[in-house]
Amino acid sequence: EAQVTQNPRYLITVTGKKLTVTCSQNMNHEYMSWYRQDPGLGLRQIYYSMNVEVTDKGDVPEGYKVSRKEKRNFPLILESPSPNQTSLYFCASSPRGAAQPQHFGDGTRLSIL
Amino acid sequence: QKEVEQNSGPLSVPEGAIASLNCTYSDRGSQSFFWYRQYSGKSPELIMFIYSNGDKEDGRFTAQLNKASQYVSLLIRDSQPSDSATYLCAVKEVYGNEKLTFGTGTRLTIIP
């Protein structure tokens, strides 16, 4: 089954404790992206990647890092999480870029205390 | 920063009627336009995409794009209670930029 898999689905943690949210897709997609969703603000793009070792900033990259060492994986790293990063996070992928429909993962709900 | 605007709603439509959802965007060079549906607590799922001016139909859904006026709309015919969800408009901007910008979404409620 074609899918985008995120882990964990839920996480409660404390300020400053490094965390990684993993994202993996099995569709051989070149484009992968991370979004955060907050009430009243909609989905905002954090980072995206056009292919292995090619990443670029979205609209809200501050406080986040990403890497794309393999085509299927695109982890989101919060090196020193803060409460304002409490949000619902989605990973998505598409065959070749933002001009093509995105396939979304099920989301990760992060709470930073 | 490029903007994508949607009326947050809620928009209430009787069952069987036509629901009309609108989206405007600020970047005249935008190329690709998407409508996603999101049920509460779930991830967005693609409903329609449109690249060219005019109408595109898929079952009960029609996407309409007017680049001159910088708006894209989604019509849902014969609305069903299962159509109750938040509808997100997304726009890809100009060449050389692979960002995707979403509107804040319109909450649609279909009244039985």
Boltz contact constraints between the chains, C-beta under 6 A:
constraints:
  - contact:
      token1: [A, 42]
      token2: [B, 102]
      max_distance: 6.0
  - contact:
      token1: [A, 42]
      token2: [B, 104]
      max_distance: 6.0
  - contact:
      token1: [A, 42]
      token2: [B, 105]
      max_distance: 6.0
  - contact:
      token1: [A, 43]
      token2: [B, 102]
      max_distance: 6.0
  - contact:
      token1: [A, 45]
      token2: [B, 99]
      max_distance: 6.0
  - contact:
      token1: [A, 45]
      token2: [B, 100]
      max_distance: 6.0
  - contact:
      token1: [A, 48]
      token2: [B, 98]
      max_distance: 6.0
  - contact:
      token1: [A, 50]
      token2: [B, 98]
      max_distance: 6.0
  - contact:
      token1: [A, 58]
      token2: [B, 99]
      max_distance: 6.0
  - contact:
      token1: [A, 90]
      token2: [B, 43]
      max_distance: 6.0
  - contact:
      token1: [A, 97]
      token2: [B, 98]
      max_distance: 6.0
  - contact:
      token1: [A, 98]
      token2: [B, 92]
      max_distance: 6.0
  - contact:
      token1: [A, 98]
      token2: [B, 98]
      max_distance: 6.0
  - contact:
      token1: [A, 98]
      token2: [B, 100]
      max_distance: 6.0
  - contact:
      token1: [A, 99]
      token2: [B, 32]
      max_distance: 6.0
  - contact:
      token1: [A, 99]
      token2: [B, 92]
      max_distance: 6.0
  - contact:
      token1: [A, 101]
      token2: [B, 46]
      max_distance: 6.0
  - contact:
      token1: [A, 101]
      token2: [B, 49]
      max_distance: 6.0
  - contact:
      token1: [A, 104]
      token2: [B, 43]
      max_distance: 6.0
  - contact:
      token1: [A, 104]
      token2: [B, 44]
      max_distance: 6.0
  - contact:
      token1: [A, 106]
      token2: [B, 43]
      max_distance: 6.0
  - contact:
      token1: [A, 107]
      token2: [B, 43]
      max_distance: 6.0
